[in-house]
Amino acid sequence: MSEPWVIRKGGAFYRPLRAGYTAYIEAAGVYTREDAEKEAASDPMHISAHPLGDYILDVPDAIP
């Protein structure tokens, strides 16, 4: 299983299915690395992709 990724725009995380934004990592959507990096490449000045583990120290293997 690949590592889960999150997408940030400014100081907020994308919610699941790119449906809005949240300041809370717990409410952030989880994406594949490929999807997160593709989204970040669409506007690299404002959007960035990060491994979820950068924000949560104990990432369970069960996260899709």
C-alpha positions in Angstrom: 0.0 0.0 0.0 1.3 3.4 -0.9 1.6 6.2 1.6 -1.4 8.6 1.8 -0.9 12.2 0.8 -2.7 15.5 1.5 -3.1 18.6 -0.6 -2.6 22.1 0.8 -3.7 25.5 -0.7 -2.3 28.3 1.3 -2.7 27.3 5.0 -5.7 24.9 4.4 -6.0 21.3 3.5 -8.2 20.0 0.7 -11.2 18.1 2.1 -12.1 14.7 0.7 -13.0 14.7 -3.0 -11.6 18.2 -3.3 -14.8 19.5 -1.7 -13.7 22.6 0.0 -10.9 23.3 2.5 -10.2 22.7 6.2 -7.6 23.9 8.7 -7.8 20.5 10.5 -5.7 17.6 9.3 -8.3 15.2 10.8 -10.8 16.5 8.2 -8.4 16.6 5.3 -8.9 14.4 2.3 -6.4 11.6 1.6 -5.1 11.2 -1.9 -2.5 9.1 -3.7 0.9 10.7 -4.3 0.2 10.8 -8.0 -3.2 12.7 -7.6 -1.8 15.1 -5.0 1.3 16.0 -7.1 -0.9 16.4 -10.2 -3.1 18.8 -8.4 -0.1 20.7 -6.9 1.4 21.0 -10.4 -1.7 22.9 -11.6 -0.9 25.9 -9.5 2.5 25.4 -7.8 2.6 28.9 -6.4 -0.4 28.2 -4.2 -0.9 24.4 -4.0 1.4 21.8 -2.6 1.4 18.0 -2.0 2.6 16.4 1.2 2.8 12.9 2.7 0.2 12.6 5.4 3.0 11.5 7.7 4.4 15.0 7.6 1.4 16.1 9.8 0.4 12.9 11.7 3.2 10.9 13.4 1.3 7.6 13.7 -0.3 6.9 10.3 -2.3 3.7 10.5 -1.9 1.2 7.6 -5.7 1.1 7.2 -6.0 4.6 5.8 -6.9 4.3 2.1 
